[in-house]
Amino acid sequence: MDTDELSQEAYEGIIIEAERLTHDLTLHYGLLSGDCEDENEYLDKAEILTKEIMQADESLLDDIFWGDPPDKEKLNITLKKIIENIEKIREIPFDRRHFD
């Protein structure tokens, strides 16, 4: 699937939230969509990715962000917000989500 196929809720809650911090984080969530069959799978994988980044050490963060990692505190705030957003999106029945 492509990010264009995500509901507005998922796109705003994950992609836009990541972009508020750094485009580099947005790229990871965008690329993730290519490995997913549907939005539910995307939400599952986005949650896993988010938790993996939260647990990453400085060296891995450097690799993830191509040598330019964001401030760790701001990153963790953003990642926690993405997790919260994923939980809220899952509470919305699929047929009640908005698609372009």
N, C-alpha and C positions, 0 to 999 in steps of 0.2 A: 504494500500500500504506500501511498504518498501522504505527506502532511496535509495536502489539500483535501484528503478524504476524512480527516479528523473532524469531529464536531467542533463547533465554536468554543464550547466549554473546555474541551481537551486542548485545543490549540492555544487558547488564552491562558489556561491554567498551567501549562507546561512550557510550550514554546515561547510565548510572550514573557512569562515569568523568568525563564532562563535568559532571554535577551536583555531584560532589565539589568542583569549583572554583567554579562559579557557575551558577545557573539560566539566566542569559542564554545561556551556551554551549549548554546542554541544548536550549534552544528552537531553535537553529539546526540541530542534529542531528535533532531531532524533526520540524521542518518539512521537512527534506530527504527524509524517508521518503515524503511525499506525492507526490514526483516520480519515484518508483521503482516498477518492475513487480515486482521480487523482491529477495531479500536480497543476491544477488551484485551487482546494480546498486547497491543501497544501500551496500554496502561500497566499491565503486569511487568513488561520489560522496562518501562520507564521507572517504575518503582524500584526494581532490582538495580538498575543503573544508578539511580539516585542514592540508594543505600551504599552501593559500592564506592561511589565518590565520597560519601560522608566518612567512610572508613579508611580512605586512602591516606598514606603518609605523604610527607613533603616531596619525596622523590617521585612517587607515582603522580601526584598532582602536577608536578612539573612536566611530566610526560603527557598527561591528559590535556594540559593547556599549552602544549607546544612551547614550553620554556617561559611562559608568561602567566603563571597562576594568579587568580584574583586574591584579594585579601581573604584569609581563612575564615574570619568571623562573618564577613558579608556572604561568603560562599555558603557557609552553614545555615545562615538565615534563609537564603534563597532555596537551598535544598529542602529545608524543613517546610517552607511554604509550598514547594512543589508536592511534597508528600501529602500535606493537608489538602491541596487542590485535587490530587488524585483520589483521595478518600471522598471528597465532596462530589466529584464527577461520577464515581461509582454509585453513589446514592441516587443519581438521576436515572430513571428508567431510560433505556436506549431510545425508545420512541418519543421521549420528551426532550431529547437533546436536539440542538439546532445545527443544521447543516446548510452550507451554501449551495 
